[in-house]
Amino acid sequence: MKLIKKEYLQKSGHELAQICAGAGLDTKAEDMVILDVRGLATFTDYCVIMSGKSTRHVQALAEAIEGAVRSKKVKASSAEGLTEGMWVLLDFDDVIVHIFYHEQRHFYDLEGLWSEAKRLAIETG
């Protein structure tokens, strides 16, 4: 997590997931969910899933979340799928953010894949 801003280095995965969700909501993300996948997945603790209205909106959501969390400006090499804008994956170790163009989200159905995961309330303001 060396690229995460200093003020977020000591945050728990839950807190970081909430920060990502907040940045997404500030950029008008749709249908957001935070899944607690601890004990179900070995690669992360939380998945934040959201949708964008267009490919450009998906890209804007990714850039906003990257800007909120990372020390460096987002580059296509540090975010999978950013160029296409159909499904962007941001990996912050304890938290993975999935940003879908709405049609892609239905097709991949990550919520169905992680149906046993606990859904967390999104803490606003």
MMTF fields as JSON, N, C-alpha, C and O atoms, coordinates in Angstrom:
{
  "mmtfVersion": "1.0.0",
  "mmtfProducer": "UNKNOWN",
  "numBonds": 499,
  "numAtoms": 500,
  "numGroups": 125,
  "numChains": 1,
  "numModels": 1,
  "chainsPerModel": [1],
  "groupsPerChain": [125],
  "chainIdList": ["A"],
  "bondAtomList": [4, 2, 8, 6, 12, 10, 16, 14, 20, 18, 24, 22, 28, 26, 32, 30, 36, 34, 40, 38, 44, 42, 48, 46, 52, 50, 56, 54, 60, 58, 64, 62, 68, 66, 72, 70, 76, 74, 80, 78, 84, 82, 88, 86, 92, 90, 96, 94, 100, 98, 104, 102, 108, 106, 112, 110, 116, 114, 120, 118, 124, 122, 128, 126, 132, 130, 136, 134, 140, 138, 144, 142, 148, 146, 152, 150, 156, 154, 160, 158, 164, 162, 168, 166, 172, 170, 176, 174, 180, 178, 184, 182, 188, 186, 192, 190, 196, 194, 200, 198, 204, 202, 208, 206, 212, 210, 216, 214, 220, 218, 224, 222, 228, 226, 232, 230, 236, 234, 240, 238, 244, 242, 248, 246, 252, 250, 256, 254, 260, 258, 264, 262, 268, 266, 272, 270, 276, 274, 280, 278, 284, 282, 288, 286, 292, 290, 296, 294, 300, 298, 304, 302, 308, 306, 312, 310, 316, 314, 320, 318, 324, 322, 328, 326, 332, 330, 336, 334, 340, 338, 344, 342, 348, 346, 352, 350, 356, 354, 360, 358, 364, 362, 368, 366, 372, 370, 376, 374, 380, 378, 384, 382, 388, 386, 392, 390, 396, 394, 400, 398, 404, 402, 408, 406, 412, 410, 416, 414, 420, 418, 424, 422, 428, 426, 432, 430, 436, 434, 440, 438, 444, 442, 448, 446, 452, 450, 456, 454, 460, 458, 464, 462, 468, 466, 472, 470, 476, 474, 480, 478, 484, 482, 488, 486, 492, 490, 496, 494],
  "bondOrderList": [1, 1, 1, 1, 1, 1, 1, 1, 1, 1, 1, 1, 1, 1, 1, 1, 1, 1, 1, 1, 1, 1, 1, 1, 1, 1, 1, 1, 1, 1, 1, 1, 1, 1, 1, 1, 1, 1, 1, 1, 1, 1, 1, 1, 1, 1, 1, 1, 1, 1, 1, 1, 1, 1, 1, 1, 1, 1, 1, 1, 1, 1, 1, 1, 1, 1, 1, 1, 1, 1, 1, 1, 1, 1, 1, 1, 1, 1, 1, 1, 1, 1, 1, 1, 1, 1, 1, 1, 1, 1, 1, 1, 1, 1, 1, 1, 1, 1, 1, 1, 1, 1, 1, 1, 1, 1, 1, 1, 1, 1, 1, 1, 1, 1, 1, 1, 1, 1, 1, 1, 1, 1, 1, 1],
  "groupList": [{"groupName": "MET", "atomNameList": ["N", "CA", "C", "O"], "elementList": ["N", "C", "C", "O"], "formalChargeList": [0, 0, 0, 0], "bondAtomList": [1, 0, 2, 1, 3, 2], "bondOrderList": [1, 1, 2], "singleLetterCode": "M", "chemCompType": "L-PEPTIDE LINKING"}, {"groupName": "LYS", "atomNameList": ["N", "CA", "C", "O"], "elementList": ["N", "C", "C", "O"], "formalChargeList": [0, 0, 0, 0], "bondAtomList": [1, 0, 2, 1, 3, 2], "bondOrderList": [1, 1, 2], "singleLetterCode": "K", "chemCompType": "L-PEPTIDE LINKING"}, {"groupName": "LEU", "atomNameList": ["N", "CA", "C", "O"], "elementList": ["N", "C", "C", "O"], "formalChargeList": [0, 0, 0, 0], "bondAtomList": [1, 0, 2, 1, 3, 2], "bondOrderList": [1, 1, 2], "singleLetterCode": "L", "chemCompType": "L-PEPTIDE LINKING"}, {"groupName": "ILE", "atomNameList": ["N", "CA", "C", "O"], "elementList": ["N", "C", "C", "O"], "formalChargeList": [0, 0, 0, 0], "bondAtomList": [1, 0, 2, 1, 3, 2], "bondOrderList": [1, 1, 2], "singleLetterCode": "I", "chemCompType": "L-PEPTIDE LINKING"}, {"groupName": "GLU", "atomNameList": ["N", "CA", "C", "O"], "elementList": ["N", "C", "C", "O"], "formalChargeList": [0, 0, 0, 0], "bondAtomList": [1, 0, 2, 1, 3, 2], "bondOrderList": [1, 1, 2], "singleLetterCode": "E", "chemCompType": "L-PEPTIDE LINKING"}, {"groupName": "TYR", "atomNameList": ["N", "CA", "C", "O"], "elementList": ["N", "C", "C", "O"], "formalChargeList": [0, 0, 0, 0], "bondAtomList": [1, 0, 2, 1, 3, 2], "bondOrderList": [1, 1, 2], "singleLetterCode": "Y", "chemCompType": "L-PEPTIDE LINKING"}, {"groupName": "GLN", "atomNameList": ["N", "CA", "C", "O"], "elementList": ["N", "C", "C", "O"], "formalChargeList": [0, 0, 0, 0], "bondAtomList": [1, 0, 2, 1, 3, 2], "bondOrderList": [1, 1, 2], "singleLetterCode": "Q", "chemCompType": "L-PEPTIDE LINKING"}, {"groupName": "SER", "atomNameList": ["N", "CA", "C", "O"], "elementList": ["N", "C", "C", "O"], "formalChargeList": [0, 0, 0, 0], "bondAtomList": [1, 0, 2, 1, 3, 2], "bondOrderList": [1, 1, 2], "singleLetterCode": "S", "chemCompType": "L-PEPTIDE LINKING"}, {"groupName": "GLY", "atomNameList": ["N", "CA", "C", "O"], "elementList": ["N", "C", "C", "O"], "formalChargeList": [0, 0, 0, 0], "bondAtomList": [1, 0, 2, 1, 3, 2], "bondOrderList": [1, 1, 2], "singleLetterCode": "G", "chemCompType": "PEPTIDE LINKING"}, {"groupName": "HIS", "atomNameList": ["N", "CA", "C", "O"], "elementList": ["N", "C", "C", "O"], "formalChargeList": [0, 0, 0, 0], "bondAtomList": [1, 0, 2, 1, 3, 2], "bondOrderList": [1, 1, 2], "singleLetterCode": "H", "chemCompType": "L-PEPTIDE LINKING"}, {"groupName": "ALA", "atomNameList": ["N", "CA", "C", "O"], "elementList": ["N", "C", "C", "O"], "formalChargeList": [0, 0, 0, 0], "bondAtomList": [1, 0, 2, 1, 3, 2], "bondOrderList": [1, 1, 2], "singleLetterCode": "A", "chemCompType": "L-PEPTIDE LINKING"}, {"groupName": "CYS", "atomNameList": ["N", "CA", "C", "O"], "elementList": ["N", "C", "C", "O"], "formalChargeList": [0, 0, 0, 0], "bondAtomList": [1, 0, 2, 1, 3, 2], "bondOrderList": [1, 1, 2], "singleLetterCode": "C", "chemCompType": "L-PEPTIDE LINKING"}, {"groupName": "ASP", "atomNameList": ["N", "CA", "C", "O"], "elementList": ["N", "C", "C", "O"], "formalChargeList": [0, 0, 0, 0], "bondAtomList": [1, 0, 2, 1, 3, 2], "bondOrderList": [1, 1, 2], "singleLetterCode": "D", "chemCompType": "L-PEPTIDE LINKING"}, {"groupName": "THR", "atomNameList": ["N", "CA", "C", "O"], "elementList": ["N", "C", "C", "O"], "formalChargeList": [0, 0, 0, 0], "bondAtomList": [1, 0, 2, 1, 3, 2], "bondOrderList": [1, 1, 2], "singleLetterCode": "T", "chemCompType": "L-PEPTIDE LINKING"}, {"groupName": "VAL", "atomNameList": ["N", "CA", "C", "O"], "elementList": ["N", "C", "C", "O"], "formalChargeList": [0, 0, 0, 0], "bondAtomList": [1, 0, 2, 1, 3, 2], "bondOrderList": [1, 1, 2], "singleLetterCode": "V", "chemCompType": "L-PEPTIDE LINKING"}, {"groupName": "ARG", "atomNameList": ["N", "CA", "C", "O"], "elementList": ["N", "C", "C", "O"], "formalChargeList": [0, 0, 0, 0], "bondAtomList": [1, 0, 2, 1, 3, 2], "bondOrderList": [1, 1, 2], "singleLetterCode": "R", "chemCompType": "L-PEPTIDE LINKING"}, {"groupName": "PHE", "atomNameList": ["N", "CA", "C", "O"], "elementList": ["N", "C", "C", "O"], "formalChargeList": [0, 0, 0, 0], "bondAtomList": [1, 0, 2, 1, 3, 2], "bondOrderList": [1, 1, 2], "singleLetterCode": "F", "chemCompType": "L-PEPTIDE LINKING"}, {"groupName": "TRP", "atomNameList": ["N", "CA", "C", "O"], "elementList": ["N", "C", "C", "O"], "formalChargeList": [0, 0, 0, 0], "bondAtomList": [1, 0, 2, 1, 3, 2], "bondOrderList": [1, 1, 2], "singleLetterCode": "W", "chemCompType": "L-PEPTIDE LINKING"}],
  "groupTypeList": [0, 1, 2, 3, 1, 1, 4, 5, 2, 6, 1, 7, 8, 9, 4, 2, 10, 6, 3, 11, 10, 8, 10, 8, 2, 12, 13, 1, 10, 4, 12, 0, 14, 3, 2, 12, 14, 15, 8, 2, 10, 13, 16, 13, 12, 5, 11, 14, 3, 0, 7, 8, 1, 7, 13, 15, 9, 14, 6, 10, 2, 10, 4, 10, 3, 4, 8, 10, 14, 15, 7, 1, 1, 14, 1, 10, 7, 7, 10, 4, 8, 2, 13, 4, 8, 0, 17, 14, 2, 2, 12, 16, 12, 12, 14, 3, 14, 9, 3, 16, 5, 9, 4, 6, 15, 9, 16, 5, 12, 2, 4, 8, 2, 17, 7, 4, 10, 1, 15, 2, 10, 3, 4, 13, 8],
  "groupIdList": [1, 2, 3, 4, 5, 6, 7, 8, 9, 10, 11, 12, 13, 14, 15, 16, 17, 18, 19, 20, 21, 22, 23, 24, 25, 26, 27, 28, 29, 30, 31, 32, 33, 34, 35, 36, 37, 38, 39, 40, 41, 42, 43, 44, 45, 46, 47, 48, 49, 50, 51, 52, 53, 54, 55, 56, 57, 58, 59, 60, 61, 62, 63, 64, 65, 66, 67, 68, 69, 70, 71, 72, 73, 74, 75, 76, 77, 78, 79, 80, 81, 82, 83, 84, 85, 86, 87, 88, 89, 90, 91, 92, 93, 94, 95, 96, 97, 98, 99, 100, 101, 102, 103, 104, 105, 106, 107, 108, 109, 110, 111, 112, 113, 114, 115, 116, 117, 118, 119, 120, 121, 122, 123, 124, 125],
  "secStructList": [7, 6, 6, 5, 7, 4, 4, 4, 6, 6, 7, 7, 2, 2, 2, 2, 2, 2, 2, 2, 2, 2, 2, 2, 2, 2, 6, 6, 7, 3, 3, 3, 3, 3, 3, 3, 7, 5, 6, 6, 5, 1, 1, 7, 1, 3, 3, 3, 3, 3, 3, 3, 1, 1, 2, 2, 2, 2, 2, 2, 2, 2, 2, 2, 2, 2, 2, 2, 2, 5, 1, 1, 7, 7, 7, 4, 4, 4, 1, 5, 6, 6, 6, 6, 7, 1, 3, 3, 3, 3, 3, 7, 1, 1, 3, 3, 3, 3, 3, 3, 3, 2, 2, 2, 2, 2, 2, 2, 7, 2, 2, 2, 2, 6, 6, 6, 1, 3, 3, 3, 7, 7, 7, 7, 7],
  "xCoordList": [0.816, 0.0, 0.861, 0.453, 2.032, 2.947, 2.429, 2.897, 1.473, 0.97, -0.212, -0.665, -0.706, -1.852, -1.39, -0.317, -2.197, -1.857, -1.529, -2.112, -0.597, -0.115, -1.24, -1.236, -2.206, -3.285, -4.184, -4.963, -4.084, -4.91, -4.149, -4.755, -2.83, -2.031, -2.441, -2.372, -2.859, -3.217, -4.712, -5.168, -5.46, -6.899, -7.146, -6.382, -8.22, -8.617, -9.202, -9.526, -9.335, -9.958, -11.374, -11.801, -12.1, -13.473, -13.483, -14.301, -12.587, -12.536, -12.144, -12.694, -11.198, -10.769, -11.9, -12.073, -12.661, -13.813, -14.828, -15.405, -15.043, -15.974, -15.466, -16.255, -14.15, -13.554, -13.759, -14.12, -13.532, -13.745, -15.213, -15.53, -16.103, -17.54, -17.933, -18.721, -17.394, -17.697, -17.254, -17.983, -16.064, -15.571, -16.46, -16.715, -16.931, -17.838, -19.171, -19.696, -19.713, -20.988, -20.851, -21.764, -19.717, -19.484, -19.445, -19.673, -19.155, -19.068, -20.292, -20.271, -21.352, -22.653, -22.678, -23.364, -21.928, -21.982, -23.395, -24.126, -23.756, -25.079, -24.96, -23.948, -25.999, -26.133, -24.886, -24.385, -24.391, -23.171, -23.45, -24.471, -22.5, -22.564, -21.14, -20.182, -21.03, -19.753, -19.962, -20.852, -19.133, -19.212, -18.025, -16.88, -18.305, -17.266, -16.972, -17.752, -15.843, -15.507, -14.424, -13.808, -14.2, -13.236, -13.712, -14.877, -12.818, -13.163, -13.698, -13.78, -14.058, -14.552, -13.526, -13.524, -12.658, -11.638, -10.285, -10.208, -9.24, -7.899, -7.165, -6.121, -7.689, -6.969, -7.367, -6.673, -8.462, -8.91, -9.896, -10.371, -10.2, -11.179, -12.531, -13.578, -12.495, -13.723, -13.759, -12.734, -14.945, -15.179, -16.194, -17.268, -15.847, -16.772, -17.18, -16.334, -18.474, -18.989, -19.951, -20.809, -19.792, -20.663, -20.813, -20.087, -21.759, -21.999, -21.906, -22.143, -21.548, -21.549, -22.534, -22.873, -22.994, -24.014, -23.466, -24.217, -22.169, -21.526, -20.071, -19.589, -19.382, -17.967, -17.178, -16.272, -17.512, -16.807, -17.101, -16.211, -18.322, -18.659, -17.878, -17.399, -17.752, -16.956, -15.516, -14.928, -14.957, -13.591, -13.479, -12.501, -14.465, -14.463, -14.558, -13.902, -15.364, -15.46, -14.112, -13.674, -13.454, -12.142, -11.134, -10.371, -11.128, -10.19, -10.463, -9.524, -11.726, -12.074, -11.634, -11.09, -11.87, -11.478, -9.968, -9.418, -9.285, -7.819, -7.283, -6.354, -7.867, -7.424, -7.633, -6.833, -8.705, -8.99, -8.055, -7.731, -7.62, -6.894, -5.402, -4.602, -5.009, -3.614, -2.782, -3.3, -1.479, -0.533, -0.206, 0.165, -0.336, -0.009, -1.273, -2.322, -1.157, -2.28, -2.504, -1.551, -3.743, -4.072, -3.431, -3.386, -2.946, -2.405, -3.068, -3.419, -3.236, -3.907, -3.219, -3.88, -1.915, -1.196, -1.486, -1.218, -2.03, -2.289, -3.752, -4.124, -4.58, -5.996, -6.413, -6.382, -6.795, -7.183, -8.515, -9.475, -8.564, -9.798, -10.104, -11.153, -9.224, -9.519, -9.7, -10.574, -8.904, -8.965, -10.309, -10.886, -10.813, -12.081, -13.288, -14.279, -13.223, -14.32, -15.535, -16.62, -15.379, -16.509, -16.521, -17.582, -15.337, -15.187, -13.797, -12.797, -13.738, -12.458, -12.276, -13.19, -11.089, -10.747, -9.606, -8.558, -9.826, -8.811, -8.457, -9.337, -7.196, -6.753, -5.991, -4.912, -6.565, -5.933, -5.599, -5.685, -5.224, -4.893, -6.101, -6.765, -6.4, -7.52, -8.878, -9.9, -8.877, -10.113, -9.904, -8.91, -10.844, -10.853, -12.134, -13.228, -11.978, -13.112, -13.399, -12.506, -14.646, -15.107, -16.08, -17.079, -15.774, -16.654, -17.097, -16.282, -18.387, -18.943, -19.77, -20.461, -19.686, -20.732, -21.932, -21.783, -23.101, -24.222, -24.514, -24.877, -24.372, -24.664, -23.654, -24.016, -22.414, -21.375, -21.6, -21.35, -22.058, -22.269, -23.27, -23.05, -24.344, -25.361, -24.775, -25.054, -23.972, -23.389, -22.464, -22.547, -21.59, -20.608, -21.173, -20.654, -22.188, -22.926, -22.014, -22.106, -21.136, -20.247, -21.015, -20.599, -22.127, -22.929, -23.436, -23.516, -23.777, -24.196, -23.036, -23.196, -21.865, -20.665, -20.341, -19.96, -20.492, -20.198, -21.492, -21.595, -22.467, -23.775, -23.721, -24.607, -22.701, -22.56, -21.903, -21.874, -21.38, -20.699, -21.71, -22.821, -21.296, -22.123, -22.094, -21.028, -23.258, -23.353, -23.28, -23.998, -22.389, -22.196, -22.954, -23.113, -23.418, -24.056, -22.999, -21.871, -23.368, -22.456, -22.64, -23.741, -21.557, -21.59, -21.383, -20.325, -22.38, -22.275, -22.122, -22.655, -21.377, -21.192, -20.878, -20.718],
  "yCoordList": [-1.188, 0.0, 1.254, 2.277, 1.199, 2.326, 3.56, 4.664, 3.41, 4.565, 5.249, 6.297, 4.681, 5.27, 6.491, 6.479, 7.531, 8.761, 8.457, 7.559, 9.21, 8.979, 8.965, 8.143, 9.868, 9.936, 8.703, 8.499, 7.875, 6.681, 5.396, 4.328, 5.479, 4.268, 3.488, 2.259, 4.161, 3.494, 3.167, 2.641, 3.476, 3.19, 1.703, 1.011, 1.224, -0.173, -0.339, 0.644, -1.582, -1.858, -1.318, -0.797, -1.444, -0.931, 0.58, 1.093, 1.289, 2.742, 3.139, 4.087, 2.414, 2.7, 2.426, 3.173, 1.363, 1.068, 2.21, 2.59, 2.747, 3.868, 5.125, 5.885, 5.346, 6.5, 6.353, 7.317, 5.168, 4.904, 5.105, 5.71, 4.598, 4.751, 6.223, 6.667, 6.97, 8.397, 9.149, 10.002, 8.841, 9.485, 9.111, 9.942, 7.865, 7.445, 8.178, 8.628, 8.295, 9.005, 10.473, 11.047, 11.089, 12.489, 12.687, 13.793, 11.615, 11.673, 11.017, 10.65, 10.876, 10.392, 8.932, 8.583, 8.071, 6.631, 6.113, 6.656, 5.07, 4.464, 3.058, 2.384, 2.62, 1.244, 0.752, -0.336, 1.547, 1.191, 0.174, 0.222, -0.751, -1.742, -1.992, -1.997, -2.197, -2.609, -4.018, -4.256, -4.948, -6.336, -6.654, -6.355, -7.257, -7.731, -9.178, -10.081, -9.389, -10.728, -11.401, -12.378, -10.87, -11.52, -12.935, -13.15, -13.879, -15.273, -15.965, -17.193, -15.191, -15.753, -15.624, -16.412, -14.627, -14.378, -14.202, -13.705, -14.611, -14.475, -13.248, -12.876, -12.617, -11.522, -10.137, -9.164, -10.023, -8.729, -8.942, -10.056, -7.861, -7.92, -7.324, -7.767, -6.313, -5.618, -5.375, -5.097, -5.483, -5.118, -3.985, -4.09, -2.92, -1.811, -1.892, -1.854, -2.003, -2.161, -1.018, -0.688, -0.421, 0.694, 0.718, 0.035, 1.511, 1.637, 3.086, 4.011, 3.255, 4.56, 4.575, 3.527, 5.76, 5.91, 5.807, 5.557, 5.997, 5.947, 5.535, 5.486, 5.241, 4.877, 6.054, 5.859, 7.262, 8.437, 8.609, 8.992, 8.333, 8.422, 7.379, 7.668, 6.172, 5.127, 5.614, 5.447, 6.209, 6.727, 7.848, 7.913, 8.725, 9.824, 9.3, 9.829, 8.273, 7.667, 7.102, 7.313, 6.383, 5.805, 6.899, 6.775, 7.953, 9.046, 9.733, 10.104, 9.909, 10.547, 9.692, 10.21, 8.393, 7.501, 7.435, 7.495, 7.31, 7.306, 8.602, 8.584, 9.712, 11.001, 11.134, 11.764, 10.542, 10.611, 9.735, 10.072, 8.618, 7.621, 7.564, 7.417, 7.673, 7.484, 8.751, 9.866, 8.557, 9.658, 10.227, 11.395, 9.425, 9.849, 9.988, 9.442, 10.722, 10.838, 9.497, 8.764, 9.182, 7.907, 7.807, 8.781, 6.636, 6.336, 5.036, 4.197, 4.873, 3.681, 2.411, 1.386, 2.449, 1.247, 0.858, -0.278, 1.774, 1.449, 1.12, 0.801, 1.197, 0.883, 0.062, 0.551, -1.166, -2.027, -1.577, -1.329, -1.473, -1.16, 0.314, 0.663, 1.185, 2.618, 3.144, 3.977, 2.679, 3.171, 2.86, 3.714, 1.639, 1.24, 1.811, 2.168, 1.903, 2.462, 1.574, 2.06, 0.281, -0.642, -1.299, -1.502, -1.627, -2.211, -1.835, -2.328, -0.967, -0.535, -1.204, -1.232, -1.739, -2.381, -1.584, -1.379, -1.144, -0.437, -1.317, -1.705, -1.628, -2.525, -1.735, -1.205, -1.662, -1.001, -2.024, -1.705, -3.229, -4.347, -4.805, -5.768, -4.153, -4.565, -4.267, -4.802, -3.411, -3.003, -3.071, -2.569, -3.691, -3.678, -2.976, -3.304, -2.009, -1.245, -1.69, -1.706, -2.046, -2.409, -1.33, -1.06, -0.715, 0.32, -0.166, -0.338, -0.379, -0.955, 0.052, 0.894, -0.051, 0.51, -0.391, -1.613, 0.163, -0.606, -1.91, -2.894, -1.955, -3.196, -4.297, -5.472, -3.929, -4.903, -5.47, -6.651, -4.652, -5.099, -6.248, -7.23, -6.123, -7.182, -8.482, -9.564, -8.374, -9.553, -10.306, -11.53, -9.597, -10.245, -10.609, -11.527, -9.943, -10.283, -10.632, -11.723, -9.696, -9.94, -10.104, -10.861, -9.401, -9.562, -10.997, -11.532, -11.625, -13.026, -13.945, -14.921, -13.629, -14.417, -14.385, -15.401, -13.225, -13.054, -12.962, -12.146, -13.783, -13.705, -13.995, -13.573, -14.704, -15.006, -13.865, -13.893, -12.874, -11.756, -10.838, -10.631, -10.304, -9.355, -8.013, -7.531, -7.419, -6.083, -5.057, -5.137, -4.09, -3.053, -1.792, -1.461, -1.096, 0.203, 1.201, 1.182, 2.059, 3.12, 4.305, 4.842, 4.709, 5.805, 7.11, 7.336, 7.964, 9.254, 10.345, 10.268, 11.36, 12.595, 12.561, 13.61],
  "zCoordList": [0.0, 0.0, 0.0, 0.55, -0.597, -0.563, -1.289, -1.012, -2.213, -2.94, -2.258, -2.717, -1.192, -0.499, 0.294, 0.897, 0.29, 1.007, 2.458, 3.066, 3.001, 4.369, 5.387, 6.303, 5.239, 6.232, 6.221, 7.152, 5.171, 5.077, 5.378, 5.45, 5.555, 5.764, 7.007, 7.009, 8.043, 9.29, 9.389, 10.405, 8.348, 8.365, 8.177, 7.504, 8.779, 8.585, 7.192, 6.525, 6.759, 5.472, 5.405, 4.375, 6.51, 6.571, 6.359, 5.595, 7.023, 6.87, 5.446, 4.886, 4.87, 3.504, 2.504, 1.541, 2.733, 1.878, 1.949, 0.931, 3.123, 3.295, 2.593, 2.032, 2.624, 1.934, 0.427, -0.247, -0.093, -1.531, -1.892, -2.916, -1.05, -1.298, -1.282, -2.117, -0.35, -0.268, -1.504, -2.01, -1.995, -3.219, -4.404, -5.275, -4.437, -5.495, -5.42, -6.438, -4.224, -4.067, -4.442, -5.037, -4.1, -4.455, -5.965, -6.457, -6.699, -8.159, -8.795, -9.97, -8.012, -8.491, -8.93, -9.891, -8.224, -8.499, -8.232, -7.404, -8.938, -8.777, -8.207, -8.401, -7.501, -7.01, -6.277, -6.56, -5.346, -4.625, -3.527, -2.841, -3.388, -2.32, -1.819, -2.592, -0.512, 0.079, 0.618, 1.434, 0.154, 0.594, 1.492, 1.154, 2.627, 3.545, 3.156, 3.457, 2.485, 1.986, 2.837, 2.41, 4.042, 4.936, 5.238, 5.571, 5.12, 5.34, 4.092, 4.05, 3.084, 1.829, 0.706, -0.24, 0.822, -0.196, 0.495, 1.618, -0.181, 0.397, -0.135, 0.402, -1.178, -1.837, -1.351, -1.646, -0.617, -0.109, 1.029, 1.253, 1.747, 2.839, 2.445, 2.919, 1.571, 1.197, -0.31, -0.933, -0.877, -2.274, -2.289, -1.697, -2.96, -3.171, -4.635, -5.529, -4.871, -6.229, -6.515, -5.696, -7.692, -8.077, -9.589, -10.31, -10.053, -11.488, -11.92, -11.143, -13.199, -13.832, -14.978, -15.529, -15.339, -16.379, -17.793, -18.736, -17.945, -19.255, -19.05, -17.918, -20.132, -19.992, -19.426, -18.617, -19.84, -19.302, -17.81, -17.051, -17.384, -15.964, -15.162, -14.066, -15.707, -15.054, -14.876, -13.808, -15.917, -15.836, -14.81, -14.065, -14.768, -13.803, -12.376, -11.478, -12.158, -10.833, -10.408, -9.277, -11.316, -11.006, -10.679, -9.721, -11.458, -11.226, -9.897, -9.193, -9.542, -8.278, -7.088, -6.113, -7.174, -6.077, -5.972, -4.872, -7.116, -7.106, -6.508, -5.7, -6.906, -6.387, -4.891, -4.2, -4.389, -2.965, -2.146, -1.007, -2.707, -1.922, -2.224, -1.3, -3.466, -3.848, -3.708, -3.782, -3.503, -3.423, -4.792, -4.904, -5.826, -7.178, -7.996, -7.652, -9.078, -10.002, -10.696, -10.961, -10.985, -11.609, -12.987, -13.738, -13.3, -14.619, -15.067, -14.238, -16.361, -16.883, -16.411, -16.243, -16.195, -15.778, -14.332, -13.942, -13.527, -12.126, -11.859, -10.73, -12.894, -12.754, -13.966, -15.096, -13.733, -14.854, -15.446, -14.717, -16.766, -17.464, -17.625, -18.167, -17.174, -17.203, -18.627, -18.869, -19.547, -20.921, -21.567, -22.24, -21.367, -21.989, -21.257, -21.894, -19.942, -19.167, -19.027, -18.707, -19.26, -19.116, -17.731, -17.142, -17.224, -15.893, -15.412, -15.934, -14.425, -13.872, -12.523, -11.699, -12.31, -11.048, -10.412, -11.026, -9.182, -8.402, -7.209, -6.441, -7.053, -5.986, -4.934, -5.199, -3.737, -2.597, -1.51, -0.324, -1.884, -1.0, -0.177, -0.562, 0.93, 1.781, 1.153, 1.58, 0.139, -0.524, -2.038, -2.563, -2.72, -4.181, -4.611, -4.149, -5.499, -5.996, -7.432, -8.279, -7.687, -9.024, -9.475, -8.809, -10.618, -11.167, -12.545, -13.451, -12.681, -13.905, -14.686, -14.112, -16.008, -16.844, -16.573, -16.579, -16.338, -15.781, -16.516, -15.871, -17.828, -18.559, -18.231, -18.175, -18.019, -17.674, -16.272, -16.03, -15.378, -13.994, -13.926, -13.217, -14.648, -14.659, -15.214, -14.697, -16.256, -16.896, -15.937, -15.841, -15.232, -14.351, -12.979, -12.343, -12.51, -11.284, -10.104, -9.542, -9.737, -8.596, -7.286, -6.408, -7.157, -5.943, -5.82, -4.714, -6.946, -6.935, -6.601, -5.868, -7.144, -6.85, -5.364, -4.782, -4.76, -3.329, -2.525, -1.61, -2.855, -2.197, -0.702, 0.04, -0.255, 1.17, 1.941, 3.171, 1.248, 1.901, 2.584, 2.096, 3.709, 4.442, 3.715, 3.332, 3.53, 2.931, 4.052, 5.049, 3.856, 4.869, 4.499, 3.324, 5.529, 5.307, 4.875, 5.369, 3.963, 3.515, 4.433, 4.564, 5.066, 6.024, 5.287, 4.701, 5.313, 4.643, 5.68, 6.787, 5.288, 6.004, 7.391, 8.014]
}
